[in-house]
Amino acid sequence: MDGHIVELINVTQAISWLPWAVMYFFLIGISYAGFFLTLPAFVFGRGKLEGIARMGLVVALTCGIAAPIALVSDLHHPERFYNFYLHFTPGSWMSWGTFFISAYLVGLLIYAWLVYRPGLAAQAQTQSGKAAVVFKALGGQASPQGVKLVGLFTAIAAILVVVYSGSEMVVVKARVLWHGPFMPLLFLTTALAGAGGLALVLSNIYSNAGDNKDIQAELSRYMLVTSGLTVLLAIVWLLSGMTGMLVSGEAVVRLATEYNPVSFWLLWALLGTIVPLVLIKSRPATAGALAVFGAWIFRWSMFIDGQRIPKTGTGFFAYDIPWGSEGMLSLIGTFALWVLLVMIVTTFLPWRGTAAATGKASH
């Protein structure tokens, strides 16, 4: 019998989820994880953790406002976002996500306002002119019950955002790297570690020495748990691929050994996860910054590199990040927007608090 040669023709495809999407999933993850840091003090009354809660609220608020801007930018046409409201599709996680995100952001804004009300009222006494009018209108007495109710509503919405963010990736069967249980779980743990890291960085910049010591001690313990859980999940995911138990595990092994080992091992596993665990006691601010980077580079590796893996054939699709609005400019611009939001919140809002939302004096 004559032999036959079968050729498989693989068509190079451009990636469809651009750096804007990476920034959105990064920011929304850091936002809801930062919000979770506020719950022990403001909702469940653990006053000793109020310093962490107030720092976590800055993280949640600034990242939460920046995230939808990156999302709308990724859609290229803002009117496309409106269509999710006008044409609800029950079978689409993206359609559900539109409502989950909206509920979370609205709840977060009201929650922050209720927490800041006593401070806004106090600031009204020190201002004059239009500024005094604005602060007086927004300020008021502490409302512990209101904070608790809105906080619980926002917590439910945040959990739904967690579910939607992971499910939106899992349902894409064409991307074997995404179609499995571990990536959504790592989305969550890296976000938790990244939010704790960002709170550590901001506390090092804005808190006084006494408060900062207590905040960093609590956040360091928190990061040990979340970063350790991230390492554990990553190891199990890799083992599932080495043993052939999960197709997504096989894809992550190929990503780590063949497609982009530098991004996976050096940038994420080492600098973004292992090094923060090593430095958390001696250099908490540095460890925090690396944990933030780890949360971002993990999403970059999963989104961008994940789209470079072909369904058939060897090698991977080429991608060079452009300098324009579809590449580096989007990353730099989004980061600059977040920095601006941090400056606005820490300058004009009473984020330190004159009284806790629970009605107790702040530490």
Residue, then its C-alpha position, 0 to 999 in steps of 0.5 A: m500500500d502506498g503511503h499517504i501524507v496528510e497535511l494539516i493547515n493551521v491558519t494564524q489567528a489574531i488575538s481577540w481579547l486585547p490588553w484592555a481585557v487583561m486590565y479589566f479582569f485585573l482591576i475588577g479582581i483587585s477591587y472585589a478582593g479589596f472590598f472583602l478586606t473591609l467586611p470584618a471591620f465595617v460589616f462584622g464589627r471587628g474594630k481592630l481591623e479598621g485600618i486594613a478595612r479603610m485601606g482596602l476600601v481605597v483599593a476597592l473604590t479606585c480599582g472598581i471605578a477604573a475597571p469598567i473604563a477598561l472594559v468599555s475601552d475593550l468593546h471599542h464602541p460604548e454603545r455595545f455595552y448598552n446592548f447588554y442591558l437592552h438584549f438580555t441573554p440568559g444563556s450568556w455569562m457575559s450578559w449576566g456579568t453586565f448586571f452583576i458588575s453594575a450591582y457590585l459597583v453601585g453597591l460599592l459606591i453607596y457602601a463607601w459613601l456610608v462609611y465616609r459620611p461621618g468624615l465628610a460631615a467633619q470636613a464640612q466644618t473646616q471648608s468654606g464656600k461651595a466645598a463646604v456645601v458639597f461636604k455638608a450635603l454628602g456628610g451625616q451621622a454614622s450609620p452602622q446598620g446601613v453600612k452592614l446592609v449595603g455591605l452584605f448586598t455588595a458582598i453578594a454582588a462581589i461573589l457573583v462577579v467572582v463566579y461570572s469572571g471565572s465562568e466567562m473563561v471556563v465556558v470557552k471550550a475552544r481554549v483548552l487552557w481556560h476550560g477547566p476549574f483551576m484557572p477561575l480558582l487562581f483568578l480568585t486567589t491571585a486577586l486576594a493576594g494582589a489586593g492585600g499586596l496593594a493595600l500593603v503598598l498604599s499603607n506604606i505610603y499613606s499611613n503613619a508609623g504606628d498604624n502602618k506597623d499594625i496594618q502590615a502585620e495583619l496584611s502580611r499574615y493574610m498574604l501568607v495564606t492567599s499566596g500559599l494557597t495560590v502556590l498550592l493550586a498552581i502545583v495541583w494544576l500542573l500535576s493534573g496536566m503531567t498525569g493527564m487528568l485534565v486537558s487544561g492541565e496539559a495546556v498549562v504544562r505546555l504553556a510553562t514548558e514550551y510556549n512561554p516558560v519565561s512569562f510563566w516561571l520567571l515572571w509569575a511563579l518566581l517574582g509574582t508568587i514565590v519571592p513575595l512569600v520569601l520577602i513578606k516578613s522582611r520587606p512587606a511593601t516590596a512583597g506587596a508590590l510583587a504580589v500585585f505584579g503577580a496578579w497582573i502577569f498571571r492574567w496576562s499569561m492566561f489571556i494573551d498567551g492562552q490565545r496564542i496556543p493553537k487548537t491544532g499544529t505545533g508552535f504558537f501564534a505570534y503576538d507583539i504588543p503594539w505601542g498604540s491604544e491596543g497595546m502599551l498605551s492602554l496599559i500605561g493609560t489605565f495605570a495612570l487613571w488608577v494613580l489619579l483616582v488614588m490621588i483624588v480619593t486620598t486627597f478629597l475623601p476622609w478615607r482615614g475616617t473620623a469615626a468608624a462606620t460601626g460608630k466606634a472611634s478609628h484607630 
